[in-house]
Amino acid sequence: MTIGDIVTVKITQEMIDEGEPADICLCPTALAVQEATGYEDVSVDDTSADTYKDGKILICWKLPPEVAVWMAEFDAGNHVEPLEFQMWER
């Protein structure tokens, strides 16, 4: 990963099945960011994803608005489909 990177993230059905609603580190979005970046320590909110190394933020990624809508639906217990999106370094 280098400054200015754009990364494609894929939330799979398996991640949806295994993800925890309203958990910033174990929701499907966080699991997908882990897979896309290779970093195990990840947290997400409705606008960004942070990757950590040694307890410090390594990269803060900007998430597109449709991810916030998707996460709200998942957190509410509604049916969601797999999603692919791009995130970019803030």
N, C-alpha and C positions, 0 to 999 in steps of 0.2 A: 504494500500500500504506500502510495506517495501522495503528497499534497495535491489537492484538486481531483483526486480519483472519483470516478463514478462507478458504483458497484450495483450489479443486478442481484436482486434478492428474490428468492422463490419460497413462498410459504406453501408447503405440501400438505396433502391430506393427512399424512402421518404426523406432521407437526401440529395440525389442528386437533387431531385425536389425542396427542400427548400433552399439548400445551395447557397451562393453568390460567383460567380467566383472572384478569386484574392483577397478575403477578408480573412486575416489570422485568424480571430476570428469566422467567420460565414460561411466558406466554408464547404463542406460535411465532409472533413477530421477532421476539428475542432469539428464539431457536433458529429462525431463518437467518437472522443477522450473524449469529455465531457461525453457521455453516458458510455463509457468503464471504465472511472476512477471515475466518480461521481463528478468531479470538474467542476463548471460552467465557470470559468475563464481560458480559454485555447487559446493559439495561436500556429500556425504551420508555418513551412517553408518547403523547399524541403528535409531537412534532419532530422528535429527534431520537437517535440511537447513539449511545455512548459505548465505546469499547475501552476496556481498562487493561493495564498491565501493572503489576506490582501495586495495586490499589489506587493508581492514579489514572485519570482520563488520558487515554492515548489519542483517540480521534473522536470527535463529535460529528455525527452524520445528520444531515437534514432529510426528513422523511416527507414524501409528497402527501397532500391533503387526503387523498383517498385511503391512505393507510389508517388515519385517525378514524374515519368512518367505519372501516373494516374492523378495527380493534374494538370500537364501541359496540358493534353488533355482536362480536364474539364474546365480549365481557358481559353482555346482557343475556347470553345464552341462546341467541338466535343462530339459525343455520348460516354458515358462511362457506364459500367456495375457496379453493386454493387461489393464491394471488401472486402475481409477479410484478415487481416494481423496481425502480432505480432510486438509489439514495446517493447523495453527494456530500462531500466533506464541507463542513461549515467554515 
